[in-house]
Amino acid sequence: MKNTFGNAVSLTIFGESHGAAIGAVLDGLAAGLPVESDYIVARMERRRARGDGLSTARIEPDKVEFLSGVVNGHTTGTAIALTIANTNTRSGDYAKTADLLRPGHADYTAYAKYEGWQDVRGGGHFSGRVTAAAVAAGSICERVLAGHGIRVYTHIARLAGVEDAPLSSAAGLVCPEPENGHFALLDPSREAAMQQAVRAAAAEGDSVGGVLETIVTGLPAGVGEPWFDSVESELAHIAFAIPAVKGIEFGMGFAMADQRGSCANDAFCMREGKIATATNHNGGVNGGITNGMPVVFRTAVKPTPSIYKTQQTVDYVNRREAELNIQGRHDPCIVARAAVVQNSLTAFGVLDLLTQRYGTLWQKHGEV
């Protein structure tokens, strides 16, 4: 099992949904970087379920405990190890259906890979619960980037067919952070319609999905590699590690397939004495390397596979077809909670790319 990712900066995640705790190890950070506990708490709150009918009824405090690498609110330069206790597990919810493969889940593939030794409670290591550890680690990376004028922002571009305002409408590409709830939107007036769509699906025992859009501003040109460690390669790799992400596109993405080169190309220009592009159809990346424009990408998040409708499946122990009526507590939509996960992991990926390009001391001094 591969649980570590990154080159100059690495992230390891561990734990299972119903185990004692989940956690992460973040390695490769310079010594003396601030670790802001209040910011970590705020980011964890954005991911946390609220039991409001829009997310799972499994509510936990998600308190982050540092085991190493942080002293007096600053990094020590050694590996940062953190844990988050699982305090509200109900493994008995899964006992009655333990032998039934849940459609859309990793039950069958995990069984095929680990030969039945995997932890099946609440999805085990495959559960979205593990993303809490990724948010805790990624929020540290977010603050390192912010200290050098680099910002990562993710909003819900579309949820159940309801669209947010386009990113181009954000004045100066300065995006607001939501003050309440966990719907990251450019236009807060769209939230009511999104909530209605989620509640309608939940009332029918069903679920919905959506699209997340992320923008990274303040990146210099020249970051990334032309082939296997391109900006798109690293960020796509990270994005697909997020449970339920099934697609990604940068800039205009798949829409470019219907364009001519004269429309898809970004013309170069001078802007305030710097080289820039008049448009950003390529999402801030040419040849796998940043061109100084904002990096923009979108991910497709599938509907939550845990639904309360009767589904056809297989009893993998007795090798026979069966019906599944799922038990447990599940989100009717994970898009809103996944936004901060995508934001956090993007920040980690960007920090890794920058550290590969400029070295660890860049994290502290920001010299390029």
MOMO-V511651 format. One line per field, one symbol per residue. burial: + if it has 24 or more other ideal C-beta (glycine too) atoms within 12 Angstrom, else -. Layout:
burial = ???
This chain:
burial = ----+++++++++++++++-++++++++++--+++---++-++++++++----+++-+-+-+-+-+--++---++---++++++-+--+-+-++--++-++++++++--++------+++++++++++++++++++++++++++++++-+++++++++++-+++--+-----+-+-++--+++++++--++--++-++--++---++++++++++++++++-++----+++++++++++++++++--++++++------------+----------+-++++++++-+++++++++++++++++++++--+-+--+-------+-+-+++++++++++++++++++++++++++++++-+-++-----
